[in-house]
Amino acid sequence: MNETEFNTLCTTENLKKYKNLSKNIYRETYRIEKNKESYILKINSSKTNKEFELIKKTIQTLNENNFQTPKLLFSTHQQNKSYFLFEDITETGDGRLGTGAVTTQASFGNRLSSIDKNQEQKRKIEDIIKILEKFYKITEKIENNNKNENQIITYIENNLERFSFIHKNILHKIINELKEINTNQNRLIITDINNTNFLEFKKKTYIIDFDEVCFCEIEYDIAQVFLNFILNENPKNSLEQNISELKKIITEYNKISETSNLKIINYLIISMYHDIIKYDHHQEIQEQIFKKVIFILNNKETILKHISA
């Protein structure tokens, strides 16, 4: 699709016909239908041109290597907004792109026994780790312009003023610890690994969102898998249950690359602080996350001892 065709398809008037499927205040997502064709348009108002170029290059590289993600038809960065137009693969599929929900059996949790839920969760995590392994292999040649920069740490450091004195000190300590054990293994990672960014299509797992790709260490993605698919989904889990699940995830990830358990726990804490920034206007959610941060900090040595055993 060329620019003229895109501008004709995605006029302001056309977009008024369609519901914004995203709940994120910085993003809009539309399913556009024209001449019996269906497209997905994503608009992001929080990305710089540099960030847009990295996202674009990532998606193009994945498309060229037949990675499991919708085909990018057109992209542009105009008036501080990023526009990405994709094919809509869900018209004939068994998933739904819309809000990004994964339409697996797990979506109907109230119909499943606890055993079924555990098996479904295990399968889901294994599928996600497999597709992430493909992602890392395909994108490993995408270069970081500043090879020594860890973009997650840089982002947190640039936002330290958002936190109280106590939490600034906690973050300083965690960041310094990460820097001390840094092996310069920064690579392109997803960072935003949650249910809304995956879908099942023709019995394959697809990634449908790369808005948060950046250069960091693989341990951050491990922390995200654990946080969003275990910790947040199973709030009643005991510490022992969570440690057991984390060990399983680390074991799977170690098939991809050797990892540091200390980094994983530190990135788990960093990941939570990252979420706190995202929920800047939701004090209740922030307080819930702070409680988890303090709990992990208070049990850090115990967690490290057991996942390293």
C-alpha positions in Angstrom: 0.0 0.0 0.0 1.3 3.5 -0.9 0.9 6.8 1.0 -2.0 7.9 -1.2 -3.9 4.7 -0.7 -3.3 4.9 3.0 -4.4 8.5 3.3 -7.6 7.7 1.4 -8.3 4.7 3.6 -7.5 6.3 6.9 -9.2 9.6 6.8 -10.5 11.2 10.0 -14.0 10.8 8.6 -13.5 7.1 8.0 -12.0 6.5 11.5 -15.1 8.1 13.1 -17.1 5.1 11.8 -15.0 2.7 13.9 -14.6 2.1 17.6 -11.2 2.6 19.2 -10.5 -0.9 20.5 -7.6 0.1 22.8 -7.9 1.1 26.4 -4.5 2.8 26.4 -4.7 6.6 26.4 -1.7 6.9 24.2 -2.9 4.4 21.6 -5.8 3.9 19.3 -6.6 0.7 17.5 -9.2 0.4 14.7 -10.5 -2.4 12.6 -11.2 -0.8 9.2 -13.4 -2.4 6.6 -13.5 -1.2 3.0 -14.4 -3.0 -0.2 -14.8 -6.3 1.7 -11.2 -6.0 2.9 -10.3 -5.6 6.6 -7.3 -3.9 8.2 -6.0 -3.1 11.6 -4.7 0.5 12.2 -2.7 1.3 15.3 -1.9 4.9 16.2 0.5 5.8 18.9 1.0 9.3 20.2 3.8 8.5 22.7 6.6 7.5 20.4 9.4 9.6 19.0 10.5 9.2 15.4 13.6 7.2 16.6 11.3 4.8 18.5 9.0 4.6 15.5 11.9 3.6 13.2 13.0 0.8 15.6 9.4 -0.6 15.8 9.1 -0.4 12.0 12.4 -2.1 11.4 11.5 -4.8 13.9 8.2 -5.6 12.3 9.7 -5.5 8.7 12.5 -7.8 9.8 10.0 -10.2 11.3 7.7 -10.1 8.3 10.7 -10.8 6.0 11.5 -13.9 8.0 7.9 -15.2 8.1 7.6 -14.6 11.8 4.2 -15.2 13.4 2.9 -11.6 13.3 0.4 -9.7 11.0 1.9 -8.3 7.8 2.7 -4.6 8.0 1.1 -2.9 4.9 2.1 0.8 5.6 3.7 2.9 8.3 4.4 6.6 8.8 5.3 9.0 11.6 3.4 12.3 11.3 2.8 15.2 13.7 4.3 13.2 16.6 2.1 10.2 15.9 3.1 6.7 14.7 0.7 5.0 12.3 0.9 1.2 11.5 -1.5 -0.4 9.2 -1.7 -4.2 9.3 -3.5 -7.0 7.5 -6.4 -8.3 9.6 -5.6 -12.0 10.0 -8.6 -12.6 12.3 -11.4 -12.5 9.7 -11.0 -16.2 9.0 -9.0 -17.1 12.1 -9.9 -18.6 15.5 -8.5 -15.6 17.5 -9.4 -12.0 17.8 -7.0 -9.1 17.3 -9.2 -6.3 18.6 -8.0 -5.6 22.1 -5.4 -8.3 21.7 -7.0 -10.9 23.9 -5.7 -14.4 23.4 -8.7 -16.6 22.7 -7.5 -19.8 24.1 -9.4 -22.1 26.4 -8.0 -20.1 29.3 -10.3 -17.2 28.3 -13.1 -19.4 29.7 -11.5 -20.0 33.1 -14.7 -20.5 34.9 -15.4 -23.6 32.8 -12.1 -25.3 33.7 -11.0 -27.4 36.6 -8.0 -26.3 38.6 -6.0 -29.1 36.9 -7.1 -27.9 33.4 -6.2 -24.3 34.3 -2.7 -25.3 35.4 -2.2 -27.3 32.2 -3.5 -24.5 30.1 -1.2 -21.9 31.8 1.8 -24.2 31.4 1.1 -24.7 27.7 0.5 -20.9 27.2 3.9 -20.1 28.8 5.7 -22.7 26.8 4.2 -21.4 23.6 5.1 -17.8 24.4 8.7 -18.7 25.3 9.0 -20.6 22.0 7.8 -17.7 20.0 10.1 -15.3 21.9 13.1 -17.6 21.1 12.3 -17.1 17.4 11.9 -13.4 17.9 15.4 -13.1 19.5 17.0 -15.2 16.8 15.5 -13.2 14.0 16.1 -9.7 15.5 19.7 -10.4 16.8 21.1 -8.5 13.8 19.2 -5.3 14.5 21.8 -3.0 15.9 21.6 -0.8 19.0 23.0 2.6 17.9 24.4 3.0 21.4 25.6 -0.5 22.1 26.3 0.1 25.8 22.9 1.7 26.5 20.4 -0.3 28.5 17.2 1.5 27.5 15.1 0.2 30.4 17.6 1.4 33.0 17.9 4.7 31.1 14.1 5.1 31.1 13.9 4.4 34.9 16.8 6.7 35.7 15.1 9.5 33.7 11.9 9.0 35.7 13.3 8.8 39.2 11.7 12.1 40.2 8.3 10.4 40.0 9.1 8.4 43.1 9.4 9.2 46.8 12.8 9.4 48.6 12.5 5.8 49.8 11.7 4.3 46.4 14.4 6.4 44.7 16.9 4.8 47.1 15.5 1.3 46.3 15.8 2.0 42.6 19.3 3.4 42.9 20.4 0.3 44.7 18.8 -2.1 42.2 20.1 -0.2 39.2 23.7 -0.1 40.6 23.5 -3.8 41.3 22.4 -4.4 37.7 25.2 -2.3 36.4 27.8 -4.1 38.5 26.8 -7.4 37.0 26.1 -6.1 33.5 27.8 -8.2 30.9 26.7 -5.9 28.0 24.3 -8.6 26.7 21.7 -6.0 25.6 19.6 -7.2 22.8 16.2 -6.3 21.3 13.5 -7.5 23.6 9.7 -7.3 23.7 9.4 -5.9 27.3 5.6 -5.7 27.2 4.8 -9.4 27.5 1.1 -9.9 28.5 -2.0 -11.6 27.4 -3.2 -8.7 25.3 -0.2 -8.8 23.0 -0.7 -12.4 21.9 -3.3 -14.3 20.0 -3.9 -17.7 18.7 -4.5 -18.1 14.9 -4.7 -21.4 13.1 -3.3 -23.2 16.2 -0.2 -20.9 16.3 0.7 -18.2 18.8 1.1 -14.8 17.2 2.6 -11.6 18.7 0.6 -8.6 17.7 2.2 -5.7 19.5 5.8 -4.4 19.3 5.2 -0.8 20.6 7.6 -1.3 23.6 10.5 -3.1 21.9 13.9 -1.8 23.1 17.4 -2.8 23.9 17.9 -4.4 27.3 18.8 -7.8 28.7 16.8 -10.9 28.2 16.2 -11.2 32.0 13.7 -8.3 31.7 11.5 -10.4 29.4 11.7 -13.4 31.8 10.6 -11.1 34.6 7.7 -10.0 32.4 6.6 -13.5 31.7 6.6 -14.4 35.4 4.9 -11.1 36.4 2.1 -11.2 33.9 1.4 -14.9 33.6 2.0 -16.1 37.1 2.2 -13.3 39.8 -0.7 -11.2 38.4 -2.9 -14.1 37.3 -2.5 -16.1 40.5 -2.7 -13.5 43.4 -3.5 -16.3 45.9 -0.3 -18.3 45.2 2.0 -18.9 48.1 5.6 -17.7 47.9 6.6 -21.4 47.5 4.2 -21.8 44.5 5.5 -18.7 42.9 9.1 -19.7 43.3 8.3 -23.1 41.8 6.7 -21.4 38.8 9.6 -19.0 38.4 12.1 -21.9 38.4 10.1 -23.5 35.5 10.2 -20.3 33.4 13.9 -19.9 34.0 14.5 -23.5 33.1 12.7 -22.9 29.8 14.5 -19.7 29.1 17.9 -21.2 29.8 17.4 -23.3 26.7 17.6 -20.0 24.8 20.4 -18.3 26.7 22.2 -18.5 30.0 20.6 -16.2 32.5 21.4 -14.6 35.9 18.9 -15.2 38.7 19.9 -12.1 40.5 19.3 -10.0 37.3 15.8 -11.7 36.9 14.7 -10.7 40.4 16.2 -7.2 40.0 14.4 -6.8 36.6 11.2 -8.0 38.2 11.4 -5.1 40.6 12.4 -2.7 37.8 9.4 -4.0 35.8 7.0 -3.3 38.6 8.4 0.3 38.9 8.0 0.6 35.1 4.3 -0.4 35.6 3.9 2.2 38.4 5.0 4.9 35.9 2.4 3.6 33.4 -0.4 3.9 36.0 0.6 7.5 36.9 -3.1 8.5 37.5 -4.3 5.3 39.1 -3.2 5.5 42.8 -5.0 2.4 43.8 -3.2 0.3 41.2 0.1 1.9 42.1 -0.3 1.0 45.8 -1.1 -2.6 44.9 2.2 -2.7 42.9 4.2 -1.1 45.6 3.0 -3.8 48.1 4.3 -6.5 45.7 7.6 -4.6 45.3 8.1 -4.4 49.1 7.1 -8.1 49.5 9.7 -9.2 46.9 12.4 -7.0 48.4 11.7 -8.5 51.9 11.9 -12.0 50.5 14.7 -11.4 47.9 17.3 -13.6 49.5 14.8 -16.4 50.1 13.6 -16.3 46.5 17.2 -16.2 45.1 18.3 -19.1 47.4 15.4 -21.4 46.2 15.5 -20.6 42.5 19.2 -21.1 42.5 19.0 -24.5 44.3 
